Amino acid sequence: MFRRTFWFTAGAAAGVWASHKVNQKLQRLTPESLAAQAADKALDASHRIKDFALDVRAGMLQREAELDDVLGLNAPPEGPGLPAARRPGGVGGG
């Protein structure tokens, strides 16, 4: 008698567990759930692309500064006789 009760209980528990798992999978496959998952992945991808673009921009600015240093573009002008740089939109400027 004990054996039958044990196997009946084990079978019922396995059936409940399997039913629960099937219902979980079906919930994940509804159109609303699939749309929400796609939206989450698209949002995550957009964040990654934005981070990549910011990294590229930072690297570009760093490399530009390095090149300016190598070419001497960041050095102060030598001697008092050099004219000041012209600024667009100023007096007499274009």
N, C-alpha and C positions, 0 to 999 in steps of 0.2 A: 504494500500500500504506500509506503514511504517513497519508493522509487517512482511510482506513477505521479505522486504529488510533486516530487522534485522535477521530473521532466515536463510536467504540465506547466509548472511555474517558470522553468527555464524557457520553454517555448513561448509562453505569453510575454515574458520580458524581452525576448529576441524580437517578437512581433511588434511590440510597442516601440522598441529602439529603431527597428527598420522603418516603421511607419513615420516616426519622427524625422529620421534622416531624409526620407523621400519627400516629406512636406517641406523641409528646409531647402532642398534642391529645387523643388517646384517654385518656391517663393523667389529664389534667386533668378529664375528663368522667366519671370513675368516681364512684359514689355516695360512697365514702369521701373522695375528694378534694373533691367538692362540699360535703360536710358539714364538712370541715375549713375550707374557704374561708368558709362561712357562719358558722362559729363565730368565726373570726378577725375577720370584719366586725362581728359582734355585739359582740365584746369591744372592738373599736376604737370602736364607737358608744357603748358604755357609758362608756368613758374620756372621750369628748368630752362626753357629758351630765354626767358628774361635774365636769369642768372648768368647764362652763357654770354649773352650780349653785354652784360655789365662787366664780366671778366675780360672779354675782348676789348672793350672800351678802356678799361684800366690798363691793360697791357699795351694798348696803342699809345695812351698818354705817357706811360712810363718810357716806352721806346722813343717817342718823340722828344722827351726831355733828355734822354741819353744822347740822341743825335744832336740836339741843340748844344749840349755841353761839348761834344766832340768837335763840332764845327765852330764853336766859339760864339754862338748866337746869344748866349746868356751873359756874356762878359759885358761889363760897363764900357761905354765908349771911351776911347783913349784921347786925351788932350782936350783943351777947351775950345779949339777951333772948329770942331765938327758941328754941323748944323743939327738942330733938333729934328726928330722924326716928324714928318708931316702927318697930321691926323685928318682923316676924311671928314668933311662937314664943317671944318674950322674956317677961320678967316682965310680967304684966298685958296682954300682947298676944294676938292671936288668930291 
